[in-house]
């Protein structure tokens, strides 16, 4: 499905023939999954917002939550009458393209969204390798992009951004959280730490740099720090080393398929540290679904929970679970908030002009469903970190105590 706009700067009278819609539907699920529309397809006048997200591939679990969050924010705006542009209320049309968890596809999709779909602005993908690939394309075209799901140091390390904006957690906060929690609870361990992390951008930052530094500064001994390719599937030798060094604490940073494989292989090797943290891949519900009881007790850094005192937090989770029948994820909140920030900026600008929208994003200073959002000079807004723990297919916040929704399970079952 393709909506061509005229050569004029503004979008007017775009046409999307019914015949093309029918052909797209008959072409099978590939096309349907590739381009999804929110609200009525190809309205005569609309504000076009696009995103390339992982609807397939290893990160599809994250992409499914992003899809829901982005679409919900757009649908709410449209139900409220749209956004006033030059004094006329327009609906927002959301175009989602599947990047298949491939940064090259993310870049290509973003180029298509800008050059063929003529988007006014863009929402980001998930994880640094995907988000940054799309953000560089948007930056080159001077199209505003608002994203979450990209740890802030990994985002900032790419370049000095002008048109890309990121709201998410800060890696040093995430890396410090397990150690701060253990000290707060006065947990008894031998303080020997094994670190296993992938060689992706955030894995290298968290596992390769920040965890070892924090461990040393807080009196823990790193007895192993092993890196592996992001597509690795065999971890038996790394696990054997951690077991042989009697590590009471295991810290893992890996995407979900590798996190699942690693946890299963730990069980097969009869390696049960007292504390097991699995960042990134241990967050989505697909992790717990794949592992069953083996996920119980696994810790993962969090930045949102429906219990948090932010506007609409509880309602957002209820809406997701009622609509999908699935357990909610914190990624519905950060994606929903990113979309709200962008849509609010378009409304404040009252224009589809990229520079005016970008200037409005820069002035964001409001509490959203994930908390207060205010961008700094690096185009980042930091979300506070909590520690979540899996039990019976759901997570509970276990630290800090003032936000806890469950008791810390120790040692690892």
The 8 nearest C-alpha neighbors of each residue, nearest first, counted from 0:
[[1, 19, 20, 23, 2, 15, 34, 30],
 [0, 2, 3, 15, 116, 115, 19, 14],
 [3, 1, 15, 14, 13, 4, 116, 41],
 [2, 4, 1, 13, 5, 14, 116, 115],
 [3, 5, 13, 10, 2, 6, 11, 117],
 [6, 4, 7, 3, 10, 11, 13, 8],
 [5, 7, 8, 4, 9, 10, 3, 11],
 [8, 6, 5, 9, 10, 4, 11, 12],
 [7, 9, 6, 10, 5, 4, 11, 352],
 [10, 8, 7, 11, 351, 5, 4, 6],
 [9, 11, 4, 44, 8, 13, 12, 45],
 [12, 10, 44, 13, 9, 43, 4, 5],
 [11, 13, 43, 44, 14, 10, 4, 42],
 [14, 12, 4, 43, 11, 2, 3, 41],
 [15, 13, 2, 16, 12, 41, 3, 43],
 [14, 16, 2, 41, 17, 13, 1, 19],
 [17, 15, 18, 19, 14, 20, 2, 0],
 [16, 18, 20, 19, 21, 15, 22, 14],
 [17, 19, 21, 16, 20, 22, 15, 23],
 [20, 18, 22, 21, 17, 16, 23, 0],
 [19, 21, 17, 23, 18, 22, 0, 24],
 [20, 22, 24, 18, 19, 23, 25, 17],
 [23, 21, 19, 25, 24, 20, 26, 18],
 [24, 22, 20, 26, 21, 25, 19, 0],
 [23, 25, 21, 22, 26, 27, 20, 31],
 [26, 24, 22, 27, 23, 21, 28, 20],
 [27, 25, 23, 24, 22, 30, 28, 29],
 [28, 26, 25, 29, 24, 30, 31, 23],
 [27, 29, 31, 30, 32, 26, 24, 33],
 [30, 28, 32, 31, 27, 33, 26, 34],
 [31, 29, 33, 32, 28, 27, 23, 34],
 [30, 32, 28, 33, 29, 34, 35, 24],
 [33, 31, 29, 30, 34, 28, 35, 97],
 [34, 32, 96, 30, 97, 31, 29, 35],
 [33, 35, 96, 95, 32, 31, 94, 30],
 [36, 34, 95, 94, 31, 33, 32, 37],
 [35, 37, 94, 93, 40, 38, 92, 34],
 [36, 38, 93, 92, 70, 39, 74, 35],
 [39, 37, 40, 92, 36, 74, 77, 91],
 [40, 38, 42, 41, 37, 36, 92, 90],
 [39, 41, 42, 36, 38, 37, 92, 15],
 [42, 40, 15, 39, 43, 14, 2, 13],
 [41, 43, 44, 40, 45, 39, 13, 14],
 [42, 44, 12, 13, 41, 11, 45, 14],
 [45, 43, 42, 11, 12, 89, 10, 13],
 [46, 44, 90, 89, 91, 47, 42, 92],
 [45, 47, 91, 92, 90, 48, 89, 119],
 [46, 48, 118, 92, 119, 91, 45, 93],
 [49, 47, 93, 120, 118, 121, 119, 92],
 [50, 48, 94, 121, 93, 95, 118, 112],
 [51, 49, 122, 95, 121, 123, 52, 96],
 [50, 52, 96, 98, 97, 124, 95, 105],
 [51, 53, 124, 97, 98, 62, 54, 50],
 [54, 52, 62, 100, 59, 99, 98, 55],
 [53, 55, 59, 62, 97, 52, 63, 99],
 [56, 54, 59, 99, 53, 100, 57, 97],
 [55, 57, 99, 100, 59, 58, 53, 54],
 [58, 56, 59, 100, 256, 55, 255, 254],
 [59, 57, 60, 61, 56, 53, 100, 62],
 [58, 60, 55, 54, 62, 53, 61, 56],
 [61, 59, 58, 63, 62, 283, 285, 64],
 [60, 62, 59, 64, 58, 63, 65, 283],
 [63, 61, 53, 59, 65, 54, 64, 60],
 [62, 64, 66, 60, 65, 61, 59, 54],
 [65, 63, 331, 67, 62, 66, 61, 330],
 [66, 64, 62, 68, 334, 67, 63, 331],
 [65, 67, 63, 69, 64, 68, 62, 70],
 [66, 68, 64, 70, 65, 69, 71, 63],
 [69, 67, 335, 331, 65, 334, 71, 70],
 [70, 68, 335, 66, 72, 71, 67, 338],
 [69, 71, 73, 67, 72, 68, 74, 66],
 [70, 72, 74, 68, 73, 69, 67, 75],
 [73, 71, 75, 69, 70, 74, 335, 339],
 [74, 72, 70, 76, 75, 71, 77, 91],
 [73, 75, 71, 77, 76, 72, 70, 78],
 [76, 74, 78, 72, 73, 77, 71, 79],
 [75, 77, 79, 73, 81, 74, 78, 72],
 [76, 78, 81, 74, 80, 79, 90, 75],
 [79, 77, 75, 80, 76, 74, 81, 73],
 [78, 80, 76, 77, 81, 75, 74, 82],
 [81, 79, 77, 78, 76, 88, 82, 90],
 [80, 82, 77, 90, 89, 76, 88, 79],
 [83, 81, 88, 89, 346, 84, 90, 80],
 [82, 84, 88, 87, 86, 349, 89, 85],
 [83, 85, 349, 350, 87, 86, 88, 82],
 [86, 84, 87, 349, 350, 83, 88, 351],
 [85, 87, 84, 83, 88, 349, 82, 350],
 [86, 88, 83, 84, 85, 89, 82, 349],
 [89, 87, 83, 82, 81, 84, 86, 80],
 [90, 88, 81, 45, 82, 83, 44, 87],
 [91, 89, 81, 45, 77, 46, 82, 92],
 [90, 92, 46, 45, 47, 73, 77, 93],
 [91, 93, 47, 37, 46, 48, 45, 90],
 [92, 94, 48, 37, 36, 49, 47, 91],
 [95, 93, 49, 36, 35, 34, 48, 50],
 [96, 94, 50, 35, 34, 49, 51, 93],
 [95, 97, 51, 33, 34, 50, 52, 98],
 [96, 98, 33, 54, 52, 99, 53, 51],
 [97, 99, 105, 104, 53, 100, 52, 51],
 [98, 100, 55, 56, 53, 101, 97, 54],
 [101, 99, 53, 56, 98, 58, 57, 102],
 [100, 102, 104, 99, 103, 98, 105, 129],
 [103, 101, 105, 129, 104, 132, 128, 106],
 [102, 104, 106, 105, 101, 107, 132, 98],
 [103, 105, 107, 98, 101, 102, 106, 108],
 [106, 104, 102, 98, 108, 103, 107, 133],
 [105, 107, 133, 109, 103, 104, 132, 108],
 [106, 108, 104, 110, 109, 105, 103, 111],
 [109, 107, 111, 105, 110, 106, 104, 51],
 [110, 108, 112, 106, 111, 107, 133, 105],
 [109, 111, 107, 113, 108, 112, 114, 106],
 [112, 110, 108, 115, 114, 109, 113, 107],
 [113, 111, 116, 109, 110, 115, 114, 118],
 [112, 114, 117, 110, 111, 118, 116, 115],
 [113, 115, 111, 117, 110, 112, 116, 118],
 [116, 114, 111, 117, 112, 113, 3, 1],
 [115, 117, 112, 118, 113, 114, 111, 2],
 [118, 116, 113, 115, 114, 112, 119, 47],
 [119, 117, 47, 48, 113, 120, 116, 112],
 [118, 120, 47, 48, 351, 117, 46, 353],
 [121, 119, 143, 48, 118, 142, 144, 49],
 [120, 122, 144, 49, 50, 48, 143, 123],
 [121, 123, 50, 145, 144, 146, 49, 338],
 [124, 122, 146, 130, 50, 145, 121, 144],
 [123, 125, 52, 130, 51, 129, 50, 53],
 [124, 126, 148, 130, 129, 149, 127, 123],
 [127, 125, 149, 148, 128, 129, 130, 124],
 [128, 126, 149, 130, 129, 131, 153, 154],
 [127, 129, 131, 126, 130, 102, 132, 200],
 [130, 128, 102, 132, 127, 131, 126, 124],
 [131, 129, 124, 127, 133, 132, 123, 125],
 [130, 132, 134, 133, 127, 129, 128, 135],
 [133, 131, 129, 106, 130, 135, 134, 102],
 [134, 132, 106, 136, 130, 131, 135, 105],
 [133, 135, 131, 137, 136, 132, 138, 130],
 [136, 134, 138, 133, 137, 132, 131, 139],
 [135, 137, 139, 133, 138, 134, 106, 140],
 [136, 138, 134, 142, 140, 139, 135, 141],
 [139, 137, 141, 135, 136, 140, 162, 134],
 [138, 140, 136, 137, 141, 135, 142, 134],
 [139, 141, 137, 138, 142, 136, 113, 135],
 [142, 140, 138, 139, 137, 162, 143, 353],
 [141, 143, 137, 140, 120, 353, 138, 162],
 [144, 142, 162, 120, 357, 163, 121, 353],
 [145, 143, 121, 163, 122, 120, 164, 162],
 [146, 144, 164, 122, 337, 163, 165, 123],
 [147, 145, 123, 165, 122, 337, 164, 166],
 [146, 148, 166, 167, 165, 149, 333, 334],
 [149, 147, 125, 126, 167, 150, 146, 124],
 [148, 150, 127, 126, 147, 151, 154, 167],
 [151, 149, 168, 153, 169, 152, 167, 170],
 [150, 152, 154, 169, 153, 155, 149, 168],
 [151, 153, 155, 154, 150, 156, 170, 169],
 [154, 152, 156, 151, 150, 155, 201, 127],
 [155, 153, 151, 152, 156, 157, 149, 150],
 [154, 156, 152, 157, 153, 151, 158, 377],
 [155, 157, 153, 154, 158, 152, 159, 151],
 [158, 156, 155, 154, 153, 159, 131, 160],
 [159, 157, 160, 156, 155, 154, 135, 161],
 [158, 160, 161, 155, 377, 157, 156, 378],
 [159, 161, 163, 158, 162, 378, 377, 138],
 [160, 162, 163, 159, 138, 378, 141, 164],
 [161, 163, 143, 138, 160, 141, 144, 142],
 [162, 164, 144, 160, 143, 145, 161, 134],
 [165, 163, 145, 378, 379, 146, 144, 162],
 [164, 166, 379, 146, 147, 145, 378, 167],
 [167, 165, 380, 147, 379, 381, 146, 164],
 [168, 166, 147, 382, 381, 150, 148, 149],
 [167, 169, 382, 381, 150, 151, 170, 383],
 [168, 170, 151, 172, 171, 150, 381, 173],
 [169, 171, 173, 172, 174, 150, 205, 168],
 [172, 170, 174, 173, 169, 175, 209, 205],
 [173, 171, 175, 170, 169, 174, 176, 384],
 [174, 172, 170, 176, 171, 175, 300, 384],
 [175, 173, 171, 172, 210, 176, 170, 205],
 [174, 176, 172, 173, 178, 177, 171, 179],
 [175, 177, 179, 173, 178, 174, 180, 172],
 [178, 176, 180, 179, 175, 181, 174, 386],
 [179, 177, 181, 180, 176, 175, 182, 214],
 [178, 180, 176, 182, 177, 181, 183, 175],
 [179, 181, 183, 177, 178, 182, 176, 184],
 [182, 180, 178, 184, 186, 183, 179, 185],
 [181, 183, 185, 179, 180, 184, 178, 186],
 [184, 182, 180, 181, 185, 179, 186, 399],
 [183, 185, 181, 186, 182, 180, 179, 407],
 [186, 184, 182, 183, 181, 187, 180, 188],
 [187, 185, 181, 184, 188, 182, 183, 409],
 [186, 188, 185, 189, 190, 181, 184, 182],
 [189, 187, 190, 247, 186, 273, 191, 248],
 [188, 190, 191, 247, 187, 246, 248, 219],
 [191, 189, 219, 188, 220, 192, 247, 248],
 [190, 192, 246, 220, 189, 247, 221, 219],
 [193, 191, 221, 248, 246, 222, 249, 220],
 [192, 194, 223, 249, 222, 241, 246, 221],
 [195, 193, 224, 250, 223, 249, 251, 225],
 [196, 194, 251, 225, 226, 224, 250, 252],
 [197, 195, 252, 226, 206, 202, 251, 253],
 [196, 198, 227, 202, 229, 226, 253, 228],
 [197, 199, 203, 228, 202, 227, 226, 229],
 [198, 200, 202, 197, 201, 203, 229, 128],
 [201, 199, 203, 202, 153, 204, 198, 127],
 [200, 202, 204, 203, 199, 205, 153, 127],
 [203, 201, 199, 197, 205, 206, 196, 204],
 [202, 204, 207, 200, 201, 198, 206, 205],
 [203, 205, 201, 208, 202, 207, 206, 209],
 [206, 204, 209, 202, 203, 210, 208, 207],
 [207, 205, 202, 196, 203, 210, 208, 204],
 [206, 208, 203, 204, 205, 209, 202, 210],
 [209, 207, 204, 206, 205, 211, 210, 212],
 [208, 210, 205, 212, 211, 213, 204, 171],
 [209, 211, 213, 206, 212, 174, 205, 208],
 [212, 210, 214, 213, 209, 208, 215, 221],
 [213, 211, 209, 215, 210, 214, 216, 208],
 [214, 212, 216, 210, 215, 211, 217, 209],
 [215, 213, 219, 211, 217, 212, 216, 210],
 [214, 216, 212, 218, 213, 219, 217, 211],
 [215, 217, 213, 214, 218, 212, 219, 211],
 [218, 216, 214, 215, 219, 213, 178, 212],
 [217, 219, 215, 216, 214, 220, 190, 213],
 [220, 218, 214, 190, 215, 217, 191, 221],
 [219, 221, 191, 192, 222, 190, 215, 214],
 [220, 222, 192, 223, 191, 193, 211, 219],
 [221, 223, 192, 193, 220, 191, 244, 224],
 [224, 222, 193, 221, 194, 225, 241, 192],
 [225, 223, 194, 195, 193, 226, 221, 222],
 [224, 226, 195, 194, 223, 196, 227, 237],
 [225, 227, 196, 197, 195, 198, 224, 228],
 [226, 228, 197, 198, 196, 229, 231, 225],
 [229, 227, 231, 230, 198, 197, 226, 199],
 [228, 230, 197, 231, 198, 199, 227, 253],
 [231, 229, 228, 232, 257, 227, 197, 256],
 [230, 232, 228, 229, 233, 227, 257, 234],
 [231, 233, 257, 230, 234, 260, 261, 256],
 [234, 232, 235, 231, 261, 260, 236, 264],
 [233, 235, 237, 236, 238, 261, 232, 264],
 [236, 234, 238, 237, 233, 239, 264, 268],
 [235, 237, 239, 238, 234, 240, 233, 241],
 [238, 236, 240, 234, 239, 235, 241, 225],
 [237, 239, 241, 235, 240, 236, 234, 242],
 [240, 238, 236, 242, 237, 241, 235, 243],
 [239, 241, 243, 237, 238, 242, 244, 236],
 [242, 240, 238, 244, 239, 243, 193, 246],
 [243, 241, 239, 245, 244, 240, 270, 238],
 [242, 244, 240, 245, 241, 239, 246, 238],
 [245, 243, 241, 242, 246, 240, 222, 223],
 [244, 246, 242, 243, 247, 241, 191, 272],
 [245, 247, 191, 192, 248, 244, 193, 241],
 [246, 248, 272, 273, 191, 188, 189, 245],
 [249, 247, 274, 192, 246, 272, 273, 275],
 [250, 248, 193, 275, 192, 194, 274, 276],
 [249, 251, 194, 276, 275, 277, 193, 195],
 [252, 250, 277, 195, 196, 276, 194, 278],
 [251, 253, 196, 278, 202, 277, 279, 197],
 [254, 252, 280, 197, 258, 196, 257, 279],
 [255, 253, 280, 257, 279, 258, 256, 252],
 [280, 254, 256, 258, 257, 259, 286, 281],
 [257, 255, 259, 258, 254, 260, 57, 280],
 [258, 256, 260, 259, 255, 254, 261, 253],
 [259, 257, 255, 261, 280, 256, 260, 253],
 [258, 260, 256, 262, 257, 261, 255, 286],
 [261, 259, 257, 263, 258, 262, 264, 256],
 [260, 262, 264, 258, 259, 263, 257, 265],
 [261, 263, 265, 259, 264, 260, 258, 266],
 [264, 262, 266, 260, 265, 261, 259, 267],
 [265, 263, 267, 261, 266, 262, 268, 260],
 [264, 266, 262, 268, 270, 263, 267, 261],
 [265, 267, 269, 263, 264, 268, 270, 262],
 [268, 266, 264, 269, 265, 263, 270, 262],
 [267, 269, 265, 266, 270, 264, 239, 238],
 [270, 268, 266, 267, 265, 271, 264, 242],
 [269, 271, 265, 268, 242, 266, 272, 238],
 [272, 270, 269, 273, 411, 266, 265, 412],
 [273, 271, 247, 274, 248, 270, 275, 249],
 [272, 274, 410, 411, 247, 248, 271, 275],
 [275, 273, 248, 272, 411, 249, 410, 247],
 [276, 274, 249, 297, 248, 250, 298, 272],
 [275, 277, 298, 250, 299, 297, 251, 249],
 [278, 276, 251, 281, 299, 252, 250, 298],
 [277, 279, 252, 299, 281, 280, 251, 276],
 [278, 280, 281, 282, 254, 253, 252, 277],
 [255, 281, 279, 254, 253, 258, 282, 278],
 [280, 282, 277, 279, 278, 286, 299, 283],
 [281, 283, 280, 279, 299, 284, 278, 286],
 [284, 282, 285, 286, 281, 328, 60, 61],
 [283, 285, 286, 287, 288, 282, 326, 328],
 [286, 284, 288, 283, 287, 289, 60, 255],
 [287, 285, 284, 289, 288, 281, 283, 255],
 [288, 286, 290, 294, 284, 289, 392, 285],
 [287, 289, 285, 286, 290, 291, 284, 392],
 [290, 288, 286, 287, 285, 291, 259, 294],
 [291, 289, 287, 293, 288, 294, 292, 286],
 [290, 292, 293, 288, 287, 294, 289, 392],
 [293, 291, 294, 295, 290, 391, 390, 287],
 [294, 292, 290, 291, 295, 262, 263, 287],
 [293, 295, 292, 287, 290, 297, 291, 389],
 [296, 294, 390, 389, 292, 293, 297, 391],
 [295, 297, 411, 389, 388, 408, 390, 412],
 [298, 296, 275, 389, 388, 294, 295, 276],
 [297, 299, 388, 276, 387, 275, 277, 296],
 [300, 298, 278, 387, 277, 276, 386, 281],
 [299, 301, 386, 387, 385, 173, 278, 384],
 [300, 302, 385, 386, 384, 387, 303, 299],
 [301, 303, 384, 383, 385, 382, 168, 300],
 [304, 302, 329, 301, 369, 305, 307, 332],
 [303, 305, 306, 307, 329, 302, 312, 396],
 [306, 304, 313, 312, 307, 316, 303, 315],
 [305, 307, 304, 313, 308, 312, 404, 402],
 [306, 308, 305, 304, 309, 312, 303, 402],
 [309, 307, 306, 310, 312, 305, 370, 311],
 [308, 310, 368, 312, 307, 370, 311, 369],
 [311, 309, 368, 312, 367, 308, 366, 370],
 [310, 312, 314, 313, 368, 315, 309, 367],
 [313, 311, 305, 315, 368, 314, 309, 310],
 [314, 312, 305, 315, 316, 311, 306, 317],
 [315, 313, 317, 311, 312, 316, 318, 305],
 [314, 316, 318, 312, 317, 313, 311, 319],
 [317, 315, 319, 318, 313, 314, 327, 305],
 [318, 316, 314, 320, 319, 315, 321, 313],
 [317, 319, 315, 321, 316, 320, 322, 314],
 [320, 318, 316, 322, 317, 321, 323, 315],
 [319, 321, 324, 325, 317, 323, 322, 318],
 [322, 320, 318, 319, 324, 323, 317, 325],
 [321, 323, 319, 320, 318, 324, 325, 317],
 [324, 322, 325, 320, 321, 319, 326, 318],
 [323, 325, 320, 321, 322, 326, 319, 327],
 [326, 324, 320, 323, 327, 319, 321, 322],
 [325, 327, 320, 328, 324, 284, 393, 319],
 [328, 326, 316, 320, 325, 319, 329, 331],
 [329, 327, 330, 331, 283, 326, 284, 64],
 [328, 330, 303, 332, 331, 304, 333, 327],
 [331, 329, 332, 328, 333, 64, 334, 65],
 [330, 332, 68, 64, 329, 334, 328, 333],
 [333, 331, 335, 330, 329, 334, 336, 369],
 [332, 334, 336, 330, 335, 331, 147, 337],
 [333, 335, 337, 68, 65, 336, 331, 332],
 [336, 334, 68, 332, 338, 69, 333, 337],
 [335, 337, 339, 333, 338, 334, 332, 340],
 [338, 336, 334, 340, 339, 335, 146, 145],
 [337, 339, 341, 335, 336, 340, 69, 342],
 [340, 338, 336, 342, 341, 337, 343, 72],
 [341, 339, 337, 343, 338, 342, 336, 344],
 [340, 342, 344, 338, 339, 343, 145, 345],
 [341, 343, 339, 345, 344, 340, 338, 346],
 [344, 342, 346, 340, 341, 345, 339, 347],
 [345, 343, 359, 347, 341, 360, 346, 342],
 [344, 346, 348, 342, 356, 343, 347, 349],
 [347, 345, 349, 343, 344, 348, 82, 342],
 [348, 346, 344, 349, 345, 343, 359, 356],
 [347, 349, 345, 350, 346, 356, 355, 344],
 [350, 348, 84, 346, 347, 83, 345, 85],
 [349, 351, 84, 348, 352, 85, 345, 355],
 [350, 352, 119, 353, 345, 356, 349, 84],
 [351, 353, 350, 355, 354, 356, 119, 348],
 [354, 352, 356, 355, 142, 357, 351, 143],
 [353, 355, 357, 356, 352, 358, 143, 141],
 [354, 356, 358, 357, 352, 353, 348, 359],
 [357, 355, 359, 353, 345, 358, 354, 348],
 [356, 358, 354, 360, 359, 355, 143, 353],
 [357, 359, 355, 361, 356, 360, 354, 362],
 [358, 360, 344, 356, 362, 361, 357, 348],
 [361, 359, 357, 344, 363, 362, 358, 356],
 [360, 362, 358, 359, 363, 357, 374, 378],
 [361, 363, 359, 360, 364, 358, 373, 374],
 [364, 362, 360, 373, 361, 365, 359, 372],
 [365, 363, 373, 372, 362, 371, 366, 374],
 [366, 364, 372, 371, 363, 367, 373, 370],
 [365, 367, 371, 370, 372, 368, 364, 309],
 [368, 366, 370, 369, 371, 336, 365, 310],
 [367, 369, 309, 310, 312, 370, 311, 336],
 [370, 368, 367, 332, 303, 333, 309, 336],
 [369, 371, 366, 367, 368, 309, 372, 382],
 [372, 370, 366, 365, 367, 373, 369, 364],
 [373, 371, 365, 364, 380, 366, 370, 374],
 [372, 374, 364, 363, 380, 371, 375, 365],
 [373, 375, 380, 379, 378, 361, 372, 363],
 [376, 374, 378, 377, 379, 380, 373, 361],
 [375, 377, 378, 374, 379, 361, 160, 159],
 [376, 378, 375, 379, 155, 159, 160, 374],
 [379, 377, 164, 374, 375, 376, 165, 160],
 [380, 378, 165, 374, 377, 375, 166, 164],
 [381, 379, 166, 374, 373, 372, 165, 375],
 [380, 382, 168, 167, 166, 169, 379, 383],
 [381, 383, 168, 167, 302, 384, 380, 166],
 [384, 382, 302, 381, 168, 385, 172, 169],
 [383, 385, 302, 301, 173, 172, 382, 300],
 [386, 384, 301, 398, 302, 300, 399, 387],
 [385, 387, 300, 398, 301, 397, 396, 299],
 [388, 386, 396, 299, 395, 298, 397, 301],
 [389, 387, 298, 394, 395, 297, 296, 299],
 [390, 388, 394, 295, 296, 297, 393, 294],
 [389, 391, 295, 393, 392, 394, 296, 388],
 [392, 390, 393, 295, 292, 389, 291, 294],
 [391, 393, 287, 390, 389, 288, 291, 394],
 [394, 392, 390, 389, 391, 395, 284, 326],
 [395, 393, 389, 388, 387, 390, 396, 392],
 [394, 396, 405, 387, 388, 404, 397, 389],
 [395, 397, 387, 403, 404, 386, 398, 405],
 [396, 398, 403, 407, 405, 387, 406, 386],
 [399, 397, 400, 386, 403, 385, 396, 180],
 [398, 400, 401, 402, 403, 385, 397, 180],
 [399, 401, 403, 398, 402, 397, 404, 396],
 [400, 402, 399, 403, 398, 404, 397, 396],
 [403, 401, 400, 399, 404, 398, 396, 307],
 [404, 402, 397, 396, 400, 405, 398, 401],
 [403, 405, 396, 395, 397, 402, 406, 306],
 [406, 404, 395, 397, 403, 396, 407, 388],
 [405, 407, 397, 408, 404, 403, 395, 396],
 [406, 408, 397, 409, 405, 388, 398, 296],
 [409, 407, 296, 410, 406, 411, 388, 412],
 [410, 408, 411, 407, 273, 274, 412, 296],
 [409, 411, 273, 412, 408, 274, 296, 272],
 [410, 412, 273, 296, 409, 274, 408, 272],
 [411, 410, 296, 295, 409, 408, 271, 273]]
